[in-house]
Amino acid sequence: MTSIDVAKTAAALPDAWNSRTLGRVGTASVKVLRMDDSPVPEESHGADELLLVLDGRLELRIAGAEVTVQAGEMYRVPAGAPHAVRPGSHGTLVIVEEPGA
């Protein structure tokens, strides 16, 4: 496998908030996306989701609480927890999640 420039891959994506799968670890997908200050509606998943901010910041609402995840930080969203992206999120986000969860 060759190395992947994650930030460059995210910057080349045609639309913000549309992820691209970079690879898999076991059954989990590793995805990247570009954030653009727009909010994303609430959702929940059947498995934990890991959110790693490479650059910029991620503004979340998790089960009613507001959370800011800075560049270099990772946040684990527990399975079943309702979460939404608040306005002001920008930069590059890596997501690790179970497919179909």
C-alpha positions in Angstrom: 0.0 0.0 0.0 1.2 3.5 -0.7 0.9 6.4 1.6 -2.1 8.8 1.4 -1.9 12.5 1.8 -5.1 12.8 3.8 -5.4 16.6 3.8 -4.8 16.7 0.1 -7.4 14.0 -0.5 -9.9 15.9 1.6 -9.2 19.2 -0.2 -9.8 17.5 -3.6 -13.2 16.3 -2.7 -15.9 18.0 -4.8 -18.4 18.6 -2.0 -18.0 19.3 1.7 -19.5 16.7 4.1 -19.3 13.9 1.5 -16.7 11.4 2.7 -14.3 9.2 0.8 -13.2 5.9 2.2 -9.4 5.7 2.5 -9.2 2.1 3.7 -10.4 -0.4 6.2 -9.1 -1.7 9.6 -10.7 -5.0 10.3 -14.4 -4.3 9.6 -14.1 -0.5 10.3 -14.0 2.0 7.5 -11.5 4.9 7.7 -13.0 7.9 5.9 -12.0 11.5 5.2 -14.1 14.6 4.5 -13.8 18.3 4.2 -15.9 20.5 6.6 -17.1 23.9 5.4 -18.8 25.8 8.3 -22.3 24.3 7.4 -24.3 22.5 10.0 -25.2 18.8 9.5 -28.5 17.4 10.9 -28.7 15.1 13.9 -28.1 11.4 13.4 -27.1 8.4 15.4 -25.4 5.1 14.6 -25.6 1.5 15.9 -21.8 1.5 16.7 -19.3 3.9 18.2 -17.9 6.5 15.8 -14.4 8.0 16.1 -13.9 11.6 14.8 -10.4 12.9 14.4 -9.9 16.5 13.5 -6.7 16.9 11.4 -7.0 20.6 11.0 -9.6 23.2 11.8 -12.2 22.3 14.4 -15.4 20.3 14.7 -18.4 21.8 16.6 -20.8 19.1 17.8 -24.0 18.7 19.8 -24.0 15.3 21.5 -27.1 14.3 23.3 -27.9 18.0 23.9 -24.3 19.0 25.1 -22.1 21.3 23.0 -18.6 19.9 22.3 -15.7 21.5 20.4 -13.0 19.1 19.0 -9.8 21.0 18.0 -7.1 20.0 15.5 -5.2 17.0 16.7 -8.0 15.9 19.0 -10.3 12.9 18.7 -13.8 12.4 20.0 -15.7 9.1 20.4 -19.4 9.3 19.8 -21.0 6.4 21.6 -23.3 4.0 19.8 -26.9 5.3 19.7 -25.9 8.9 20.8 -27.8 11.5 18.8 -25.2 14.0 17.4 -25.3 16.9 15.0 -22.6 19.2 13.6 -23.0 22.8 14.6 -22.2 25.8 12.3 -18.5 26.8 12.4 -17.0 23.4 11.8 -14.2 23.6 9.2 -11.1 21.8 8.1 -10.3 18.1 7.6 -12.1 15.3 9.5 -11.2 11.6 9.6 -14.0 9.2 10.6 -13.6 5.6 11.8 -16.8 3.7 11.8 -18.3 0.3 11.3 -20.0 0.0 7.9 -23.8 0.0 8.0 -23.8 0.9 11.7 
